[in-house]
Amino acid sequence: MNVGQIVLQLPLDTIQQMKATYSRAEKPAPPGAIFSAKTPGCSITAYKSGKVLFQGKAPESEAGKWGTAPAGPKPGIKDYKHPAPKGPAGLKPSVNDHRYAPNPTLFTSSHIGSDEAGTGDFFGPITVASVYVDQSQFALLKELGVKDSKLLKDDAIQRIAKDLMHVELPYSLLVMRNERYNQLQQRGWSQGKMKTMLHHHAIQKLLAKIAPTKPDGILIDQFQLPSTYIKHLATEGEKLQQNVSFMTKAESHSLAVAAASIISRASFVKEMDKLSKQAGFTIPKGASAAVDQAAGRLIRTHGRQALPVFTKMHFANSAKAEKFV
């Protein structure tokens, strides 16, 4: 991809001087930024915190006009919680299967992270995102607020997801809507198999997108035994990609998985908004009693034939909704 990135920490008065200097090259800035500009050699984005990102084929020449990057190790994710030392790799074993536990160096290397959203929700699709993060982008992602999407509200998730699009973070996103979900479930597919194939194809698409760049590894937020994941692939004539590891709560340790969790969640929220407009009322998330009531209202308003379009039919909520019809 041959794209370099440099992050400088500069005084705000210097940033204002930069803004004036690049006034003729300015472009729309993302939320939280003072300005963005595009030069022949790179794009420049200055944030209110004082961090300035230079990104492109030749960021050094432009960044060199304003300062020098700090010496020492490249920016990492030191504020992320690293797992307690367990098992031969120094990490919590991947459900007692050390072969697929990530090496600790993966978290500070250029890697792909993959995560999903919507699997526990009665309404709405399953969304899976795979994201490639170069190690030079760690500081930027932290600046944008990337972390486990479960710790963020939906409005923050949508904002950060837009910022990630702005910096052109390579990613692949797949959406399995309810009609397809219910068809596969009736054919005997478990949700685990559906998620397996979604992750697999999202990673395949991303690897093709970033080629010839090869990631140092691929980390999947673990939702089942690695052996089960591999068996599901085999039933569809597919094989596990190279250097794949699995880890529970991976979004707390990997910025790539955290970015994937944000993009997949933002997509899920967007799809839920579409369903709400289609239904004529706000569709709740999750699988609570409020969801049962909403399903009953959906049946009263649009008939039972609407359920396969809006819901995962095999959830217990389908039967519970009947008392609200």
Solvent accessible surface area in square Angstrom, and as a share of the most:
residue,aa,sasa,rsa
1,M,93,0.41
2,N,137,0.70
3,V,72,0.42
4,G,25,0.24
5,Q,21,0.09
6,I,34,0.17
7,V,26,0.15
8,L,3,0.02
9,Q,113,0.50
10,L,19,0.10
11,P,80,0.50
12,L,99,0.49
13,D,106,0.55
14,T,28,0.16
15,I,0,0.00
16,Q,95,0.42
17,Q,110,0.49
18,M,0,0.00
19,K,66,0.28
20,A,70,0.55
21,T,84,0.49
22,Y,18,0.07
23,S,63,0.41
24,R,243,0.89
25,A,34,0.26
26,E,71,0.32
27,K,68,0.29
28,P,116,0.73
29,A,48,0.37
30,P,11,0.07
31,P,71,0.45
32,G,41,0.40
33,A,15,0.12
34,I,42,0.21
35,F,1,0.01
36,S,0,0.00
37,A,0,0.00
38,K,121,0.51
39,T,15,0.09
40,P,152,0.96
41,G,27,0.26
42,C,2,0.01
43,S,17,0.11
44,I,0,0.00
45,T,7,0.04
46,A,0,0.00
47,Y,6,0.02
48,K,139,0.59
49,S,63,0.41
50,G,2,0.02
51,K,64,0.27
52,V,0,0.00
53,L,5,0.03
54,F,0,0.00
55,Q,25,0.11
56,G,13,0.13
57,K,172,0.73
58,A,43,0.33
59,P,1,0.01
60,E,107,0.48
61,S,76,0.49
62,E,20,0.09
63,A,3,0.02
64,G,52,0.50
65,K,136,0.58
66,W,44,0.15
67,G,26,0.25
68,T,125,0.73
69,A,54,0.42
70,P,109,0.69
71,A,105,0.82
72,G,61,0.58
73,P,134,0.84
74,K,131,0.55
75,P,61,0.38
76,G,23,0.22
77,I,2,0.01
78,K,186,0.79
79,D,100,0.52
80,Y,25,0.09
81,K,158,0.67
82,H,93,0.42
83,P,24,0.15
84,A,63,0.49
85,P,119,0.75
86,K,112,0.48
87,G,42,0.40
88,P,109,0.69
89,A,37,0.29
90,G,29,0.28
91,L,6,0.03
92,K,112,0.48
93,P,31,0.19
94,S,4,0.02
95,V,66,0.38
96,N,135,0.69
97,D,21,0.11
98,H,85,0.38
99,R,180,0.66
100,Y,38,0.15
101,A,15,0.11
102,P,3,0.02
103,N,87,0.45
104,P,58,0.36
105,T,91,0.53
106,L,15,0.08
107,F,0,0.00
108,T,69,0.40
109,S,22,0.14
110,S,13,0.08
111,H,0,0.00
112,I,0,0.00
113,G,0,0.00
114,S,0,0.00
115,D,6,0.03
116,E,31,0.14
117,A,11,0.09
118,G,5,0.05
119,T,28,0.16
120,G,50,0.48
121,D,13,0.07
122,F,0,0.00
123,F,0,0.00
124,G,0,0.00
125,P,3,0.02
126,I,0,0.00
127,T,0,0.00
128,V,0,0.00
129,A,0,0.00
130,S,0,0.00
131,V,0,0.00
132,Y,10,0.04
133,V,0,0.00
134,D,45,0.24
135,Q,52,0.23
136,S,25,0.16
137,Q,12,0.05
138,F,1,0.00
139,A,11,0.09
140,L,3,0.02
141,L,0,0.00
142,K,64,0.27
143,E,46,0.21
144,L,8,0.04
145,G,28,0.27
146,V,6,0.03
147,K,84,0.36
148,D,13,0.07
149,S,13,0.08
150,K,151,0.64
151,L,128,0.64
152,L,31,0.15
153,K,159,0.67
154,D,47,0.24
155,D,107,0.56
156,A,20,0.16
157,I,2,0.01
158,Q,50,0.22
159,R,101,0.37
160,I,1,0.01
161,A,7,0.05
162,K,140,0.59
163,D,2,0.01
164,L,2,0.01
165,M,73,0.33
166,H,63,0.28
167,V,5,0.03
168,E,142,0.64
169,L,5,0.02
170,P,15,0.09
171,Y,60,0.23
172,S,8,0.05
173,L,62,0.31
174,L,36,0.18
175,V,43,0.25
176,M,19,0.08
177,R,119,0.43
178,N,3,0.01
179,E,74,0.33
180,R,114,0.42
181,Y,2,0.01
182,N,7,0.04
183,Q,97,0.43
184,L,3,0.01
185,Q,60,0.27
186,Q,144,0.64
187,R,155,0.57
188,G,65,0.63
189,W,36,0.12
190,S,57,0.37
191,Q,39,0.17
192,G,17,0.16
193,K,23,0.10
194,M,0,0.00
195,K,21,0.09
196,T,0,0.00
197,M,14,0.06
198,L,17,0.08
199,H,0,0.00
200,H,2,0.01
201,H,73,0.32
202,A,0,0.00
203,I,0,0.00
204,Q,79,0.35
205,K,111,0.47
206,L,0,0.00
207,L,46,0.23
208,A,77,0.60
209,K,124,0.52
210,I,1,0.00
211,A,62,0.48
212,P,122,0.77
213,T,36,0.21
214,K,174,0.74
215,P,19,0.12
216,D,89,0.46
217,G,3,0.03
218,I,3,0.02
219,L,0,0.00
220,I,0,0.00
221,D,17,0.09
222,Q,16,0.07
223,F,50,0.21
224,Q,33,0.15
225,L,81,0.40
226,P,1,0.00
227,S,44,0.28
228,T,43,0.25
229,Y,1,0.00
230,I,54,0.27
231,K,138,0.58
232,H,32,0.14
233,L,1,0.00
234,A,67,0.52
235,T,92,0.53
236,E,73,0.33
237,G,69,0.66
238,E,55,0.25
239,K,175,0.74
240,L,42,0.21
241,Q,23,0.10
242,Q,156,0.70
243,N,106,0.54
244,V,12,0.07
245,S,10,0.07
246,F,2,0.01
247,M,8,0.04
248,T,52,0.30
249,K,147,0.62
250,A,0,0.00
251,E,6,0.03
252,S,36,0.23
253,H,21,0.09
254,S,0,0.00
255,L,0,0.00
256,A,0,0.00
257,V,0,0.00
258,A,0,0.00
259,A,0,0.00
260,A,0,0.00
261,S,4,0.02
262,I,0,0.00
263,I,5,0.02
264,S,0,0.00
265,R,56,0.21
266,A,9,0.07
267,S,14,0.09
268,F,0,0.00
269,V,10,0.06
270,K,121,0.51
271,E,16,0.07
272,M,3,0.01
273,D,72,0.37
274,K,98,0.41
275,L,20,0.10
276,S,20,0.13
277,K,171,0.72
278,Q,104,0.46
279,A,4,0.03
280,G,64,0.62
281,F,23,0.10
282,T,113,0.66
283,I,5,0.03
284,P,34,0.21
285,K,75,0.32
286,G,25,0.24
287,A,52,0.40
288,S,60,0.39
289,A,66,0.51
290,A,56,0.44
291,V,0,0.00
292,D,8,0.04
293,Q,93,0.41
294,A,10,0.08
295,A,0,0.00
296,G,0,0.00
297,R,112,0.41
298,L,0,0.00
299,I,8,0.04
300,R,137,0.50
301,T,80,0.47
302,H,68,0.31
303,G,22,0.21
304,R,132,0.48
305,Q,139,0.62
306,A,11,0.08
307,L,9,0.04
308,P,49,0.31
309,V,48,0.28
310,F,6,0.02
311,T,0,0.00
312,K,0,0.00
313,M,67,0.30
314,H,88,0.39
315,F,35,0.15
316,A,67,0.52
317,N,7,0.03
318,S,20,0.13
319,A,77,0.60
320,K,102,0.43
321,A,0,0.00
322,E,78,0.35
323,K,157,0.66
324,F,60,0.25
325,V,74,0.42
